[in-house]
């Protein structure tokens, strides 16, 4: 899908006049990234807003000990921004990394701010999106604070792999990637996975999962039924 079509369908840009949308297409800075390529590291001043045309970008929080947490995933048609887009010289609280081959379009603060200031509906929709992102951040904090590693992993498995119990599904995440999504280590993920297998909730091979008791996994994801 072309950038012009993406803008016309996105709630934040849809209210703009066609002429202004075309201006944004002309002003956009296209960038392509290969899988696992870094777009920007945390603590860098990065005054841009971007839209993903294709692929996926993850916002990654890293600790001093080397552990990672995937804060959010930005998919095709979605937007994200650096803090410096809104606050002068504010550093990035997360890193941005392509989780697959991706193409994005960036707008600098200097280019986009005049349009934001002139279009109240656009600013309102951007504010609504910020609220949704804040709600998601609150959910992440709540999970880390109140849900066990087993509960967080069960939630990830139930939400990501939706196939019936009798059908195997491909393991499209490594142990490290699963750990990054639930804020733990690969060792803890491995331990929890094999605990689920020992309790006959899941069968595991090197390349596939087969869910044998999805209901029990869902209970654990909700904080029930844990040992």
Rosetta blueprint (number, residue, H / E / L):
1 X L
2 X L
3 X H
4 X H
5 X H
6 X H
7 X H
8 X H
9 X H
10 X L
11 X L
12 X L
13 X L
14 X L
15 X L
16 X L
17 X L
18 X H
19 X H
20 X H
21 X H
22 X H
23 X H
24 X H
25 X H
26 X H
27 X H
28 X L
29 X E
30 X E
31 X E
32 X E
33 X E
34 X L
35 X L
36 X L
37 X L
38 X E
39 X E
40 X E
41 X L
42 X L
43 X L
44 X L
45 X E
46 X L
47 X L
48 X E
49 X E
50 X E
51 X E
52 X E
53 X E
54 X E
55 X L
56 X E
57 X E
58 X E
59 X E
60 X E
61 X E
62 X E
63 X L
64 X L
65 X L
66 X L
67 X L
68 X E
69 X E
70 X E
71 X E
72 X E
73 X E
74 X E
75 X E
76 X L
77 X L
78 X L
79 X E
80 X E
81 X E
82 X L
83 X H
84 X H
85 X H
86 X L
87 X L
88 X L
89 X L
90 X L
91 X E
92 X L
93 X L
94 X L
95 X E
96 X E
97 X E
98 X E
99 X L
100 X L
101 X L
102 X E
103 X E
104 X E
105 X E
106 X E
107 X E
108 X E
109 X H
110 X H
111 X H
112 X H
113 X H
114 X H
115 X H
116 X H
117 X H
118 X H
119 X L
120 X H
121 X H
122 X H
123 X H
124 X H
125 X H
126 X H
127 X H
128 X H
129 X H
130 X H
131 X H
132 X H
133 X H
134 X H
135 X H
136 X H
137 X H
138 X H
139 X H
140 X H
141 X H
142 X H
143 X H
144 X H
145 X H
146 X H
147 X L
148 X L
149 X H
150 X H
151 X H
152 X H
153 X H
154 X H
155 X H
156 X H
157 X H
158 X H
159 X H
160 X H
161 X L
162 X L
163 X L
164 X L
165 X L
166 X L
167 X L
168 X L
169 X E
170 X E
171 X L
172 X L
173 X L
174 X L
175 X H
176 X H
177 X H
178 X H
179 X H
180 X H
181 X H
182 X H
183 X L
184 X L
185 X L
186 X H
187 X H
188 X H
189 X H
190 X H
191 X H
192 X H
193 X H
194 X H
195 X H
196 X H
197 X H
198 X H
199 X L
200 X L
201 X L
202 X E
203 X E
204 X E
205 X L
206 X L
207 X L
208 X E
209 X E
210 X E
211 X E
212 X L
213 X L
214 X H
215 X H
216 X H
217 X H
218 X H
219 X H
220 X H
221 X H
222 X L
223 X L
224 X L
225 X L
226 X L
227 X L
